[in-house]
Amino acid sequence: MAYGLRSVIVDAAHYVLGSRQHGDVITVEDAAACPRKGSSFVWLCLHEPDAEQLAELHDRFGLHELAVEDAHLAHERPKLEQYDDFYYLVFCTAEFDRAKREVEFGEVHVFVAPGYVIEIRHGPATDASKARQKLEHRPQLLKSGPAAAVWGILDEVVDGYAPVVDALEADIAAIEHQVFSSAEDPTERIYLLTQEVSDFYRVMHPLLAPLDALERGTSFSQIDPALRRYYRDVNDHLKLAHDEVVGLRDQLARLLSANLALISLRETSLAATQNATMKKLTALATIFLPITFVTGFFGQNFAYLVNHMSTQLAFVLASLAQLGVVVGLLVFFKRRDWL
């Protein structure tokens, strides 16, 4: 039975002694019928096939139903699992979306056995053709069989991490400048960037153990010893990117602490300024209080004062008393640094 997989096939080919046998993309049915012994194998790459389409892969290549289910549902952690007659690997790709200023992740699920490599991609993965083109220009590596194809996929995935690390470093440097320039509060951006770096770490960290196993040759019993140095190179690149991401995560933690400390310092300074202003306003209100009282009192009793204040001396004495109160309050508040 055929399910029409051609619509989701990115590429599919048959290789013999490192050479592609057909220029065009072959069907799944043709791939399953190809001779697959020794250095002869088929390499299929599909993008987000549905359950029915995966069922054909299950039937034609004898894939285990649990691995097929994982490949269909996606959202798996990077891992390397061994089944009776094949290995199942999961890698996560990463791309930095410069328009959104965020990291987007995808998944690559790989079924590998002596006669085939089936690659299933989910999400905004990196260019699926890069690994194949690189290996087709290096047939001496493809002679090593399916393990060479797995190396090519891994090399493409891990090489895609470096631009993401560089973009995150640039974002962190910009935020660091923003924190100490007091332009605006970058707390939300620091938090979101911390989440992205943590997600990136969770993508990379589980891949360390499988790559160590591949480099040592403890997985893929059919791997060519000469190919291990290529796995070692990929492993070195992964560890370098992993260490840089750990450093970025620590840097963001320190940056968040510094930002919160600066915010606290600015709030304390603002509170001190507001407190000093309130002191001055309180002092001025206190000074004008007796003036207001006296003015109100004499204003309400103006007619009485006109009829009973016979000399200017009484007026002068009353004014001096009022002035004395004002001067006394000014001296009092000045000594307490309220003015």
CORZIFEN-V424480 format. One record per residue. RES is the residue in one small letter. SS is DSSP state (alpha for helix, beta for strand, coil for the rest). Layout:
BEGIN
RES	SS
RES	SS
END
This chain:
BEGIN
m	coil
a	coil
y	coil
g	coil
l	alpha
r	alpha
s	alpha
v	coil
i	beta
v	beta
d	beta
a	beta
a	beta
h	beta
y	beta
v	beta
l	coil
g	coil
s	beta
r	beta
q	coil
h	coil
g	coil
d	coil
v	coil
i	coil
t	coil
v	alpha
e	alpha
d	alpha
a	alpha
a	alpha
a	alpha
c	coil
p	coil
r	coil
k	coil
g	coil
s	coil
s	coil
f	beta
v	beta
w	beta
l	beta
c	beta
l	beta
h	beta
e	coil
p	coil
d	coil
a	alpha
e	alpha
q	alpha
l	alpha
a	alpha
e	alpha
l	alpha
h	alpha
d	alpha
r	alpha
f	alpha
g	coil
l	coil
h	coil
e	alpha
l	alpha
a	alpha
v	alpha
e	alpha
d	alpha
a	alpha
h	alpha
l	alpha
a	coil
h	coil
e	coil
r	coil
p	coil
k	beta
l	beta
e	beta
q	beta
y	coil
d	coil
d	coil
f	coil
y	beta
y	beta
l	beta
v	beta
f	beta
c	beta
t	beta
a	beta
e	beta
f	beta
d	beta
r	coil
a	coil
k	coil
r	coil
e	beta
v	beta
e	beta
f	beta
g	beta
e	beta
v	beta
h	beta
v	beta
f	beta
v	beta
a	beta
p	coil
g	coil
y	beta
v	beta
i	beta
e	beta
i	beta
r	beta
h	beta
g	beta
p	coil
a	coil
t	coil
d	coil
a	coil
s	alpha
k	alpha
a	alpha
r	alpha
q	alpha
k	alpha
l	alpha
e	alpha
h	coil
r	coil
p	alpha
q	alpha
l	alpha
l	alpha
k	coil
s	coil
g	coil
p	alpha
a	alpha
a	alpha
a	alpha
v	alpha
w	alpha
g	alpha
i	alpha
l	alpha
d	alpha
e	alpha
v	alpha
v	alpha
d	alpha
g	alpha
y	alpha
a	alpha
p	alpha
v	alpha
v	alpha
d	alpha
a	alpha
l	alpha
e	alpha
a	alpha
d	alpha
i	alpha
a	alpha
a	alpha
i	alpha
e	alpha
h	alpha
q	alpha
v	alpha
f	alpha
s	alpha
s	coil
a	coil
e	coil
d	coil
p	coil
t	alpha
e	alpha
r	alpha
i	alpha
y	alpha
l	alpha
l	alpha
t	alpha
q	alpha
e	alpha
v	alpha
s	alpha
d	alpha
f	alpha
y	alpha
r	alpha
v	alpha
m	alpha
h	alpha
p	coil
l	alpha
l	alpha
a	alpha
p	alpha
l	alpha
d	alpha
a	alpha
l	alpha
e	alpha
r	alpha
g	coil
t	coil
s	coil
f	coil
s	coil
q	coil
i	coil
d	coil
p	alpha
a	alpha
l	alpha
r	alpha
r	alpha
y	alpha
y	alpha
r	alpha
d	alpha
v	alpha
n	alpha
d	alpha
h	alpha
l	alpha
k	alpha
l	alpha
a	alpha
h	alpha
d	alpha
e	alpha
v	alpha
v	alpha
g	alpha
l	alpha
r	alpha
d	alpha
q	alpha
l	alpha
a	alpha
r	alpha
l	alpha
l	alpha
s	alpha
a	alpha
n	alpha
l	alpha
a	alpha
l	alpha
i	alpha
s	alpha
l	alpha
r	alpha
e	alpha
t	alpha
s	alpha
l	alpha
a	alpha
a	alpha
t	alpha
q	alpha
n	alpha
a	alpha
t	alpha
m	alpha
k	alpha
k	alpha
l	alpha
t	alpha
a	alpha
l	alpha
a	alpha
t	alpha
i	alpha
f	alpha
l	alpha
p	alpha
i	alpha
t	alpha
f	alpha
v	alpha
t	alpha
g	alpha
f	alpha
f	alpha
g	alpha
q	alpha
n	coil
f	alpha
a	alpha
y	alpha
l	alpha
v	alpha
n	alpha
h	alpha
m	coil
s	coil
t	coil
q	alpha
l	alpha
a	alpha
f	alpha
v	alpha
l	alpha
a	alpha
s	alpha
l	alpha
a	alpha
q	alpha
l	alpha
g	alpha
v	alpha
v	alpha
v	alpha
g	alpha
l	alpha
l	alpha
v	alpha
f	alpha
f	alpha
k	alpha
r	alpha
r	coil
d	coil
w	coil
l	coil
END
